[in-house]
């Protein structure tokens, strides 16, 4: 069941709310640019973990993609 974290726990979401797009088009483009810059910095494809809170993206981890041949 999809859920949303709230202070003190989590709240179950309806199916409609769970299926709703969470990021705006502008935010998706911003995140893509961040990821592109990380890969450019390291000069190889990366598996990038991120979070979004209070209107800001946070990169929590970046590592080489090892499953590519």
N, CA, C and O atoms as a Tinker XYZ file with bonds, in Angstrom:
   276  protein
     1  N      0.840000   -1.181000    0.000000    73     2
     2  CA     0.000000    0.000000    0.000000    64     1     3
     3  C      0.887000    1.247000    0.000000    63     2     4     5
     4  O      1.772000    1.365000    0.848000    81     3
     5  N      0.672000    2.176000   -0.927000    73     3     6
     6  CA     1.457000    3.410000   -0.913000    64     5     7
     7  C      1.188000    4.199000    0.369000    63     6     8     9
     8  O      0.085000    4.172000    0.914000    81     7
     9  N      2.216000    4.895000    0.834000    73     7    10
    10  CA     2.045000    5.714000    2.020000    64     9    11
    11  C      2.884000    6.981000    1.920000    63    10    12    13
    12  O      3.785000    7.084000    1.087000    81    11
    13  N      2.581000    7.920000    2.763000    73    11    14
    14  CA     3.303000    9.187000    2.861000    64    13    15
    15  C      3.793000    9.302000    4.292000    63    14    16    17
    16  O      3.033000    9.077000    5.233000    81    15
    17  N      5.076000    9.656000    4.460000    73    15    18
    18  CA     5.613000    9.841000    5.799000    64    17    19
    19  C      5.119000   11.169000    6.360000    63    18    20    21
    20  O      5.097000   12.184000    5.664000    81    19
    21  N      4.735000   11.146000    7.596000    73    19    22
    22  CA     4.366000   12.352000    8.321000    64    21    23
    23  C      5.040000   12.277000    9.677000    63    22    24    25
    24  O      5.468000   11.206000   10.108000    81    23
    25  N      5.131000   13.397000   10.337000    73    23    26
    26  CA     5.756000   13.391000   11.660000    64    25    27
    27  C      5.041000   12.396000   12.559000    63    26    28    29
    28  O      3.820000   12.439000   12.711000    81    27
    29  N      5.811000   11.510000   13.143000    73    27    30
    30  CA     5.239000   10.516000   14.041000    64    29    31
    31  C      4.800000    9.236000   13.358000    63    30    32    33
    32  O      4.231000    8.368000   14.019000    81    31
    33  N      5.042000    9.077000   12.049000    73    31    34
    34  CA     4.646000    7.827000   11.398000    64    33    35
    35  C      4.400000    7.987000    9.921000    63    34    36    37
    36  O      5.122000    8.699000    9.223000    81    35
    37  N      3.366000    7.311000    9.457000    73    35    38
    38  CA     3.019000    7.356000    8.045000    64    37    39
    39  C      1.512000    7.285000    7.890000    63    38    40    41
    40  O      0.796000    6.853000    8.793000    81    39
    41  N      1.040000    7.721000    6.715000    73    39    42
    42  CA    -0.383000    7.738000    6.401000    64    41    43
    43  C     -0.581000    6.962000    5.112000    63    42    44    45
    44  O      0.101000    7.231000    4.123000    81    43
    45  N     -1.504000    6.002000    5.100000    73    43    46
    46  CA    -1.818000    5.282000    3.871000    64    45    47
    47  C     -2.469000    6.230000    2.877000    63    46    48    49
    48  O     -3.254000    7.102000    3.249000    81    47
    49  N     -2.127000    6.044000    1.598000    73    47    50
    50  CA    -2.689000    6.867000    0.534000    64    49    51
    51  C     -3.743000    6.085000   -0.231000    63    50    52    53
    52  O     -3.708000    4.856000   -0.290000    81    51
    53  N     -4.679000    6.816000   -0.813000    73    51    54
    54  CA    -5.639000    6.170000   -1.711000    64    53    55
    55  C     -4.885000    5.726000   -2.961000    63    54    56    57
    56  O     -3.774000    6.190000   -3.216000    81    55
    57  N     -5.481000    4.838000   -3.733000    73    55    58
    58  CA    -4.833000    4.382000   -4.971000    64    57    59
    59  C     -4.591000    5.556000   -5.913000    63    58    60    61
    60  O     -3.529000    5.643000   -6.530000    81    59
    61  N     -5.567000    6.465000   -6.032000    73    59    62
    62  CA    -5.403000    7.637000   -6.899000    64    61    63
    63  C     -4.245000    8.502000   -6.442000    63    62    64    65
    64  O     -3.420000    8.916000   -7.256000    81    63
    65  N     -4.173000    8.779000   -5.144000    73    63    66
    66  CA    -3.100000    9.628000   -4.616000    64    65    67
    67  C     -1.751000    8.921000   -4.761000    63    66    68    69
    68  O     -0.748000    9.569000   -5.060000    81    67
    69  N     -1.713000    7.611000   -4.555000    73    67    70
    70  CA    -0.480000    6.846000   -4.698000    64    69    71
    71  C      0.036000    6.806000   -6.127000    63    70    72    73
    72  O      1.245000    6.727000   -6.346000    81    71
    73  N     -0.864000    6.859000   -7.105000    73    71    74
    74  CA    -0.478000    6.810000   -8.515000    64    73    75
    75  C     -0.188000    8.185000   -9.108000    63    74    76    77
    76  O      0.287000    8.280000  -10.240000    81    75
    77  N     -0.465000    9.242000   -8.363000    73    75    78
    78  CA    -0.285000   10.607000   -8.848000    64    77    79
    79  C      1.200000   10.949000   -8.972000    63    78    80    81
    80  O      1.997000   10.584000   -8.108000    81    79
    81  N      1.570000   11.647000  -10.043000    73    79    82
    82  CA     2.956000   12.084000  -10.233000    64    81    83
    83  C      3.352000   12.981000   -9.078000    63    82    84    85
    84  O      2.611000   13.890000   -8.702000    81    83
    85  N      4.526000   12.721000   -8.517000    73    83    86
    86  CA     4.954000   13.447000   -7.322000    64    85    87
    87  C      5.787000   14.685000   -7.633000    63    86    88    89
    88  O      5.726000   15.672000   -6.900000    81    87
    89  N      6.561000   14.641000   -8.707000    73    87    90
    90  CA     7.405000   15.776000   -9.075000    64    89    91
    91  C      6.802000   16.509000  -10.262000    63    90    92    93
    92  O      6.165000   15.904000  -11.123000    81    91
    93  N      7.010000   17.815000  -10.297000    73    91    94
    94  CA     6.571000   18.604000  -11.447000    64    93    95
    95  C      7.545000   18.381000  -12.599000    63    94    96    97
    96  O      8.639000   17.855000  -12.400000    81    95
    97  N      7.148000   18.778000  -13.791000    73    95    98
    98  CA     8.036000   18.685000  -14.944000    64    97    99
    99  C      9.325000   19.462000  -14.714000    63    98   100   101
   100  O     10.405000   18.994000  -15.076000    81    99
   101  N      9.222000   20.633000  -14.122000    73    99   102
   102  CA    10.393000   21.460000  -13.830000    64   101   103
   103  C     11.329000   20.752000  -12.846000    63   102   104   105
   104  O     12.549000   20.805000  -13.004000    81   103
   105  N     10.771000   20.101000  -11.847000    73   103   106
   106  CA    11.587000   19.382000  -10.869000    64   105   107
   107  C     12.283000   18.181000  -11.513000    63   106   108   109
   108  O     13.433000   17.885000  -11.190000    81   107
   109  N     11.598000   17.495000  -12.414000    73   107   110
   110  CA    12.194000   16.361000  -13.114000    64   109   111
   111  C     13.389000   16.820000  -13.941000    63   110   112   113
   112  O     14.429000   16.161000  -13.952000    81   111
   113  N     13.244000   17.935000  -14.625000    73   111   114
   114  CA    14.350000   18.481000  -15.421000    64   113   115
   115  C     15.504000   18.892000  -14.513000    63   114   116   117
   116  O     16.664000   18.643000  -14.839000    81   115
   117  N     15.202000   19.514000  -13.386000    73   115   118
   118  CA    16.245000   19.904000  -12.429000    64   117   119
   119  C     17.014000   18.671000  -11.937000    63   118   120   121
   120  O     18.244000   18.687000  -11.891000    81   119
   121  N     16.300000   17.616000  -11.575000    73   119   122
   122  CA    16.935000   16.390000  -11.102000    64   121   123
   123  C     17.777000   15.744000  -12.204000    63   122   124   125
   124  O     18.880000   15.265000  -11.941000    81   123
   125  N     17.267000   15.730000  -13.424000    73   123   126
   126  CA    18.021000   15.170000  -14.549000    64   125   127
   127  C     19.329000   15.929000  -14.754000    63   126   128   129
   128  O     20.361000   15.316000  -15.027000    81   127
   129  N     19.299000   17.247000  -14.628000    73   127   130
   130  CA    20.512000   18.066000  -14.767000    64   129   131
   131  C     21.515000   17.747000  -13.660000    63   130   132   133
   132  O     22.715000   17.644000  -13.918000    81   131
   133  N     21.031000   17.593000  -12.441000    73   131   134
   134  CA    21.906000   17.236000  -11.320000    64   133   135
   135  C     22.590000   15.899000  -11.608000    63   134   136   137
   136  O     23.805000   15.775000  -11.452000    81   135
   137  N     21.818000   14.911000  -12.025000    73   135   138
   138  CA    22.357000   13.577000  -12.304000    64   137   139
   139  C     23.340000   13.618000  -13.470000    63   138   140   141
   140  O     24.378000   12.956000  -13.437000    81   139
   141  N     23.013000   14.388000  -14.491000    73   139   142
   142  CA    23.900000   14.523000  -15.644000    64   141   143
   143  C     25.243000   15.125000  -15.225000    63   142   144   145
   144  O     26.297000   14.695000  -15.694000    81   143
   145  N     25.196000   16.117000  -14.342000    73   143   146
   146  CA    26.427000   16.751000  -13.867000    64   145   147
   147  C     27.263000   15.809000  -13.011000    63   146   148   149
   148  O     28.492000   15.855000  -13.064000    81   147
   149  N     26.623000   14.966000  -12.233000    73   147   150
   150  CA    27.354000   13.980000  -11.429000    64   149   151
   151  C     28.073000   13.004000  -12.351000    63   150   152   153
   152  O     29.252000   12.716000  -12.147000    81   151
   153  N     27.379000   12.493000  -13.360000    73   151   154
   154  CA    27.996000   11.556000  -14.303000    64   153   155
   155  C     29.115000   12.231000  -15.097000    63   154   156   157
   156  O     30.129000   11.601000  -15.395000    81   155
   157  N     28.939000   13.490000  -15.436000    73   155   158
   158  CA    29.992000   14.232000  -16.146000    64   157   159
   159  C     31.218000   14.382000  -15.239000    63   158   160   161
   160  O     32.351000   14.240000  -15.699000    81   159
   161  N     30.997000   14.664000  -13.978000    73   159   162
   162  CA    32.094000   14.827000  -13.013000    64   161   163
   163  C     32.919000   13.546000  -12.900000    63   162   164   165
   164  O     34.148000   13.597000  -12.924000    81   163
   165  N     32.250000   12.398000  -12.778000    73   163   166
   166  CA    32.944000   11.125000  -12.600000    64   165   167
   167  C     33.348000   10.470000  -13.924000    63   166   168   169
   168  O     34.176000    9.560000  -13.940000    81   167
   169  N     32.769000   10.927000  -15.018000    73   167   170
   170  CA    33.066000   10.413000  -16.351000    64   169   171
   171  C     32.675000    8.938000  -16.528000    63   170   172   173
   172  O     33.335000    8.194000  -17.254000    81   171
   173  N     31.588000    8.528000  -15.853000    73   171   174
   174  CA    31.016000    7.200000  -16.072000    64   173   175
   175  C     29.572000    7.202000  -15.593000    63   174   176   177
   176  O     29.192000    8.027000  -14.762000    81   175
   177  N     28.751000    6.262000  -16.125000    73   175   178
   178  CA    27.351000    6.184000  -15.706000    64   177   179
   179  C     27.243000    5.871000  -14.212000    63   178   180   181
   180  O     28.003000    5.057000  -13.688000    81   179
   181  N     26.310000    6.511000  -13.540000    73   179   182
   182  CA    26.172000    6.352000  -12.092000    64   181   183
   183  C     24.767000    5.900000  -11.702000    63   182   184   185
   184  O     23.773000    6.233000  -12.347000    81   183
   185  N     24.733000    5.143000  -10.642000    73   183   186
   186  CA    23.481000    4.818000   -9.953000    64   185   187
   187  C     23.376000    5.862000   -8.854000    63   186   188   189
   188  O     24.169000    5.852000   -7.912000    81   187
   189  N     22.422000    6.751000   -8.962000    73   187   190
   190  CA    22.330000    7.907000   -8.070000    64   189   191
   191  C     21.075000    7.803000   -7.219000    63   190   192   193
   192  O     19.963000    7.692000   -7.736000    81   191
   193  N     21.269000    7.839000   -5.919000    73   191   194
   194  CA    20.141000    7.856000   -4.983000    64   193   195
   195  C     19.939000    9.292000   -4.525000    63   194   196   197
   196  O     20.899000   10.023000   -4.281000    81   195
   197  N     18.677000    9.684000   -4.411000    73   195   198
   198  CA    18.367000   11.063000   -4.069000    64   197   199
   199  C     17.133000   11.136000   -3.188000    63   198   200   201
   200  O     16.368000   10.179000   -3.072000    81   199
   201  N     16.964000   12.277000   -2.581000    73   199   202
   202  CA    15.779000   12.572000   -1.779000    64   201   203
   203  C     15.331000   13.988000   -2.120000    63   202   204   205
   204  O     16.109000   14.800000   -2.621000    81   203
   205  N     14.076000   14.264000   -1.841000    73   203   206
   206  CA    13.523000   15.606000   -2.067000    64   205   207
   207  C     12.772000   16.009000   -0.809000    63   206   208   209
   208  O     11.832000   15.332000   -0.391000    81   207
   209  N     13.191000   17.109000   -0.213000    73   207   210
   210  CA    12.540000   17.587000    1.007000    64   209   211
   211  C     12.569000   19.101000    1.038000    63   210   212   213
   212  O     13.564000   19.726000    0.670000    81   211
   213  N     11.481000   19.674000    1.474000    73   211   214
   214  CA    11.361000   21.124000    1.635000    64   213   215
   215  C     11.816000   21.885000    0.387000    63   214   216   217
   216  O     12.492000   22.910000    0.471000    81   215
   217  N     11.418000   21.344000   -0.783000    73   215   218
   218  CA    11.683000   22.021000   -2.044000    64   217   219
   219  C     13.096000   21.897000   -2.567000    63   218   220   221
   220  O     13.474000   22.638000   -3.475000    81   219
   221  N     13.897000   20.981000   -2.024000    73   219   222
   222  CA    15.288000   20.865000   -2.427000    64   221   223
   223  C     15.665000   19.398000   -2.632000    63   222   224   225
   224  O     15.225000   18.521000   -1.888000    81   223
   225  N     16.495000   19.146000   -3.663000    73   223   226
   226  CA    17.002000   17.808000   -3.910000    64   225   227
   227  C     18.273000   17.587000   -3.098000    63   226   228   229
   228  O     19.094000   18.491000   -2.940000    81   227
   229  N     18.415000   16.373000   -2.589000    73   227   230
   230  CA    19.610000   15.964000   -1.856000    64   229   231
   231  C     20.125000   14.678000   -2.486000    63   230   232   233
   232  O     19.359000   13.735000   -2.687000    81   231
   233  N     21.394000   14.632000   -2.793000    73   231   234
   234  CA    22.016000   13.411000   -3.304000    64   233   235
   235  C     22.514000   12.641000   -2.094000    63   234   236   237
   236  O     23.339000   13.134000   -1.325000    81   235
   237  N     22.004000   11.425000   -1.932000    73   235   238
   238  CA    22.371000   10.627000   -0.767000    64   237   239
   239  C     23.491000    9.639000   -1.087000    63   238   240   241
   240  O     24.224000    9.215000   -0.194000    81   239
   241  N     23.621000    9.276000   -2.359000    73   239   242
   242  CA    24.678000    8.331000   -2.739000    64   241   243
   243  C     24.820000    8.310000   -4.249000    63   242   244   245
   244  O     23.842000    8.468000   -4.980000    81   243
   245  N     26.036000    8.116000   -4.703000    73   243   246
   246  CA    26.310000    7.947000   -6.128000    64   245   247
   247  C     27.425000    6.918000   -6.261000    63   246   248   249
   248  O     28.446000    7.001000   -5.579000    81   247
   249  N     27.218000    5.949000   -7.147000    73   247   250
   250  CA    28.226000    4.913000   -7.353000    64   249   251
   251  C     28.165000    4.459000   -8.812000    63   250   252   253
   252  O     27.151000    4.650000   -9.483000    81   251
   253  N     29.261000    3.854000   -9.304000    73   251   254
   254  CA    29.249000    3.384000  -10.693000    64   253   255
   255  C     28.185000    2.309000  -10.900000    63   254   256   257
   256  O     27.922000    1.499000  -10.012000    81   255
   257  N     27.583000    2.316000  -12.075000    73   255   258
   258  CA    26.677000    1.237000  -12.458000    64   257   259
   259  C     27.561000    0.071000  -12.872000    63   258   260   261
   260  O     28.348000    0.190000  -13.811000    81   259
   261  N     27.437000   -1.060000  -12.175000    73   259   262
   262  CA    28.331000   -2.198000  -12.441000    64   261   263
   263  C     27.696000   -3.271000  -13.316000    63   262   264   265
   264  O     28.361000   -4.238000  -13.689000    81   263
   265  N     26.431000   -3.112000  -13.644000    73   263   266
   266  CA    25.745000   -4.141000  -14.438000    64   265   267
   267  C     25.800000   -3.854000  -15.941000    63   266   268   269
   268  O     25.308000   -4.654000  -16.738000    81   267
   269  N     26.387000   -2.731000  -16.334000    73   267   270
   270  CA    26.493000   -2.404000  -17.758000    64   269   271
   271  C     27.684000   -3.126000  -18.368000    63   270   272   273
   272  O     28.723000   -3.273000  -17.725000    81   271
   273  N     27.536000   -3.572000  -19.596000    73   271   274
   274  CA    28.655000   -4.241000  -20.288000    64   273   275
   275  C     29.168000   -3.371000  -21.395000    63   274   276
   276  O     30.106000   -3.752000  -22.095000    81   275
